[in-house]
Amino acid sequence: MNKRNCPVCDSTEAVVIMRFTPELLSRVAPPYRLEEFKIEEFKNIIKGKEEFLTYSKCRNCGMVYCEYIWDDDTLRKAYVDSIDHAQNKDGILLIHKRMSLARIWTNILRTLKLLGKEKLEDLKIIDFGCGWGDFLDTVEGYGVNAVGYDLDSDKTELATKRGQRIVGDIDELKSFGPVDVVVMLSVLEHLQDVKYSLNLVKELLKRGGLFVFSVMDYRSIYIRRNVNRLKNNLPTLTRNLNPVFHVNIYDYKSVMRTIKNYNFDFVSSDCVLSLTDFYKMRNSMWPVRFFNWVEWLSTKVIVWAELGITAYVVNKE
């Protein structure tokens, strides 16, 4: 039975902290909803692999992840057969989703300006894991040359029909580089081989290029609450804790360690960027550093939540 190393520190030492059953995965505590999740199909897909439904905690760095390696056929069936893609697709029409993507694009532009770029002159962007292509829609415009990459042809077909350029081959993706910006929005949680993907990102980026990625940020007490619920045969508080779809469970600490391990320079995160708009337009890094410290402090105080974090980092190589 193949197991993988910790996706942050590469350690092989981990201890199981959460065990799921298909029944517990099929329901979550209110107010979370599972309309997109086809429960019976999911149970059939993982039949015989129920022991894989665990999360382990790295003894070295504390990262929470699924140790077991899911085979490609199981993952393909899980993503294709157990998710209602019609309802999933409707999510890109939600106004709050469009606002979120617009905010990320605005913050990318602010960060580029902070780093000394004044004009959008053939700004090359890769949306890695582009899905339906809604972020490509957001960045489309004069001076921007963007492509998307995703293995889910059902999703990319919609993006292609809307005129977006989608690449399904890594060699073709490499030929588009080096690029100014690589974006991975809610992708790292799904990757079984994080090392390969992040090394690829570094290969695709220009020196000084911007890497933007978002993950869920699970605070410590929140994880503990879910561990205790599972021990008492109660469902988790969030549908995002599913060892098939989300094999990596990040927090602020593991995000920062990942950035350091791959020799990126941390610039800021989404929350910090919104706090420092005025100063960023003046190209001042000092307020950014101050609010980065404020956000780090918040990770020591706000420990009971499931939050989102979008990191903006620079490729130093």
Beta strands, then each sheet from edge to edge (+ up, - down):
strand 1: 14-19
strand 2: 54-58
strand 3: 64-65
strand 4: 123-128
strand 5: 144-149
strand 6: 166-167
strand 7: 179-185
strand 8: 205-218
strand 9: 248-249
strand 10: 264-269
strand 11: 306-315
sheet 1: 1+ 2- 3+ 9-
sheet 2: 6+ 5+ 4+ 7+ 8+ 11- 10+
end
